[in-house]
Amino acid sequence: MQFFDIQNIAIEIPGYPISYVEVLGTLFGMASVYFASRANILTWATGIANEIFLFILFFQVQLYADMFLQVYFFVVTLYGWYIWNSKTPENKISRLSLRTSSILAAAIAIGTVTAGYLLKNIHLLMPGYFRKAAAFPFIDSFVMVLSIIATVLLAKKKIENWYLWIAVDLVCVVLFFSKGVYFLSLEYFIFLGIAGYGFFNWKKKLNDD
């Protein structure tokens, strides 16, 4: 298990030590987002590896919402892989209705407040598992809720998933930098660019259909 410890350093870039688990999580994450921007089914295979390494990393830096998020991602990844590999109507890029968009906006607000409150007190509710208080519980929860919904929209090939990923990437750049996980912060900055590319690429495919 020492291999997965964030103190087990793989490389050091200008004074910043980067653990093996952060390097691997970052590389598989970048591959997954790139394949998603191309609407390539390999996004799901690389996504599984990314989720495993990030689960381990987030536990060690007390970003518990992001840690739990990886479990959810794993389940939806299997679902997305199945959908993209099928010939169902969901396998084509499409848009959300205004009604569905409104419901999702309300769900984001309610989910963020609820999860934030629970994570703020998780070290008191489950001290045997979480000895330290959660870092930035409400911001972390916002990222978690947005990511949950965005992943479902990605699996269903709804173009609006990219709006949510862009918001997630913007927040994560600042969040991870503030926690000292600089390499991961840089990764999300790159994700931001890929998400923009993904939106325009999907929009082109949608218009072509």
KOLVEXVO-249592 format. One line per 2 residues: their letters; for each residue x negated, y negated, z negated of C-alpha. Coordinates in Angstrom, 2 decimals. Layout:
<sites>
a = X Y Z; ...;
</sites>
This chain:
<sites>
mq = 0.00 0.00 0.00; -3.02 -2.29 -0.30;
ff = -2.91 -2.77 3.47; 0.43 -4.61 3.10;
di = -0.78 -6.92 0.32; -0.95 -10.58 1.39;
qn = -4.35 -10.71 -0.33; -5.67 -8.18 2.20;
ia = -7.11 -10.61 4.74; -7.37 -9.80 8.45;
ie = -8.85 -13.04 9.78; -9.60 -16.54 8.56;
ip = -8.88 -19.62 10.66; -10.49 -22.95 9.54;
gy = -10.33 -22.10 5.86; -6.91 -20.39 6.02;
pi = -6.97 -16.64 5.25; -4.35 -14.65 7.16;
sy = -3.24 -11.26 5.87; -2.73 -8.20 8.06;
ve = 0.99 -8.17 7.29; 1.35 -11.82 8.36;
vl = -0.63 -11.26 11.57; 1.39 -8.20 12.59;
gt = 4.72 -9.78 11.65; 3.83 -12.86 13.66;
lf = 2.68 -11.01 16.78; 5.68 -8.68 16.91;
gm = 7.98 -11.63 16.22; 6.55 -13.62 19.11;
as = 6.92 -10.64 21.42; 10.52 -10.12 20.33;
vy = 11.55 -13.74 20.89; 9.81 -13.83 24.27;
fa = 11.62 -10.71 25.45; 14.92 -12.16 24.16;
sr = 14.34 -15.35 26.18; 13.97 -13.15 29.25;
an = 17.08 -11.12 28.32; 14.77 -8.07 28.20;
il = 15.84 -5.06 26.12; 12.32 -4.74 24.65;
tw = 13.31 -7.56 22.28; 14.97 -4.96 20.05;
at = 12.03 -2.53 19.81; 9.52 -5.25 18.97;
gi = 12.11 -6.78 16.64; 12.16 -3.68 14.44;
an = 8.40 -3.87 13.84; 8.70 -7.60 13.11;
ei = 11.45 -6.99 10.54; 9.44 -4.39 8.63;
fl = 6.36 -6.56 8.25; 8.30 -9.71 7.38;
fi = 10.35 -7.90 4.73; 7.10 -7.05 2.95;
lf = 5.69 -10.56 3.41; 8.75 -12.47 2.19;
fq = 9.01 -10.39 -0.98; 5.48 -11.39 -1.90;
vq = 6.09 -15.15 -1.37; 9.49 -15.13 -3.17;
ly = 11.57 -16.05 -0.10; 14.21 -13.52 -1.09;
ad = 16.94 -14.67 1.30; 14.57 -14.15 4.21;
mf = 13.59 -10.78 2.74; 17.22 -9.59 2.57;
lq = 17.73 -11.02 6.04; 15.28 -8.50 7.50;
vy = 17.50 -5.63 6.32; 20.45 -7.18 8.12;
ff = 18.31 -7.82 11.20; 17.36 -4.15 11.27;
vv = 21.01 -3.06 11.38; 21.99 -5.62 14.03;
tl = 18.88 -4.76 16.03; 20.14 -1.21 16.40;
yg = 23.56 -2.56 17.41; 22.06 -5.00 19.91;
wy = 19.85 -2.31 21.38; 22.91 -0.13 21.93;
iw = 24.97 -2.95 23.49; 22.22 -4.12 25.84;
ns = 21.61 -0.54 26.92; 25.29 0.00 27.76;
kt = 27.44 -1.20 30.63; 30.16 -2.75 28.48;
pe = 31.63 -6.22 29.23; 29.51 -7.58 26.32;
nk = 26.40 -6.89 28.38; 26.83 -10.12 30.39;
is = 25.83 -13.61 29.23; 28.90 -15.67 28.23;
rl = 30.05 -18.61 26.06; 31.99 -18.84 22.80;
sl = 35.48 -20.32 22.66; 36.00 -23.60 20.77;
rt = 38.06 -21.79 18.13; 35.33 -19.23 17.50;
ss = 32.69 -21.96 17.32; 34.75 -23.79 14.65;
il = 35.15 -20.63 12.60; 31.42 -19.95 12.75;
aa = 30.62 -23.52 11.65; 32.82 -23.06 8.56;
ai = 31.24 -19.69 7.88; 27.76 -21.24 8.00;
ai = 28.71 -23.90 5.43; 30.44 -21.49 3.03;
gt = 27.80 -18.79 3.43; 24.93 -21.20 2.76;
vt = 26.44 -22.54 -0.48; 27.41 -19.08 -1.76;
ag = 24.11 -17.40 -0.95; 22.14 -20.39 -2.22;
yl = 23.82 -20.24 -5.62; 23.23 -16.50 -5.93;
lk = 19.57 -16.75 -4.91; 19.00 -19.68 -7.23;
ni = 19.90 -17.39 -10.11; 18.66 -14.05 -8.80;
hl = 15.70 -13.94 -11.20; 18.21 -14.25 -14.07;
lm = 20.70 -11.77 -12.65; 18.09 -9.15 -11.67;
pg = 14.93 -9.90 -13.69; 13.71 -6.33 -13.35;
yf = 13.29 -6.76 -9.59; 12.73 -10.50 -9.21;
rk = 10.40 -11.90 -11.85; 9.99 -15.29 -10.22;
aa = 12.66 -17.81 -9.24; 13.53 -18.06 -5.57;
af = 11.75 -20.79 -3.63; 14.06 -23.31 -1.89;
pf = 17.16 -21.09 -2.36; 19.65 -23.27 -0.43;
id = 17.35 -24.04 2.48; 16.35 -20.38 2.61;
sf = 20.02 -19.41 2.53; 20.81 -21.80 5.40;
vm = 18.14 -20.09 7.47; 19.49 -16.69 6.49;
vl = 23.13 -17.47 7.38; 22.21 -19.14 10.67;
si = 19.97 -16.21 11.57; 22.68 -13.67 10.75;
ia = 25.16 -15.33 13.08; 22.56 -16.02 15.77;
tv = 21.51 -12.37 15.84; 25.10 -11.21 16.36;
ll = 25.54 -13.77 19.15; 22.28 -12.57 20.71;
ak = 23.48 -8.96 20.59; 26.73 -10.04 22.28;
kk = 24.76 -12.18 24.77; 26.47 -15.43 23.80;
ie = 24.40 -18.38 25.03; 25.12 -20.35 21.84;
nw = 22.72 -18.08 19.97; 19.92 -20.34 21.21;
yl = 21.40 -23.44 19.55; 21.25 -21.64 16.22;
wi = 17.74 -20.27 16.80; 16.49 -23.76 17.62;
av = 17.90 -25.02 14.30; 16.37 -22.05 12.44;
dl = 12.98 -22.63 14.02; 12.95 -26.32 13.11;
vc = 13.72 -25.60 9.46; 11.31 -22.67 9.22;
vv = 8.36 -24.68 10.54; 8.69 -26.98 7.51;
lf = 9.76 -24.29 5.02; 6.91 -21.88 5.68;
fs = 4.36 -24.69 5.82; 5.47 -25.87 2.39;
kg = 5.02 -22.31 1.06; 1.50 -22.14 2.43;
vy = 2.32 -19.49 5.04; 0.73 -21.62 7.75;
fl = 0.30 -18.97 10.41; 3.98 -18.07 10.20;
sl = 4.86 -21.77 10.33; 2.85 -22.06 13.55;
ey = 4.67 -19.03 14.89; 8.04 -20.71 14.37;
fi = 6.76 -23.82 16.11; 6.00 -21.60 19.10;
fl = 9.41 -19.95 18.67; 10.96 -23.40 18.99;
gi = 9.48 -23.77 22.46; 10.47 -20.23 23.46;
ag = 14.03 -20.82 22.18; 14.30 -23.89 24.40;
yg = 13.04 -21.83 27.33; 15.46 -19.04 26.43;
ff = 18.43 -21.42 26.45; 17.62 -22.81 29.90;
nw = 16.83 -19.35 31.27; 20.11 -17.92 29.96;
kk = 22.01 -20.96 31.23; 20.60 -20.36 34.69;
kl = 21.60 -16.69 34.55; 25.08 -17.68 33.31;
nd = 25.54 -20.12 36.18; 24.27 -17.55 38.68;
d = 26.87 -15.04 37.46;
</sites>
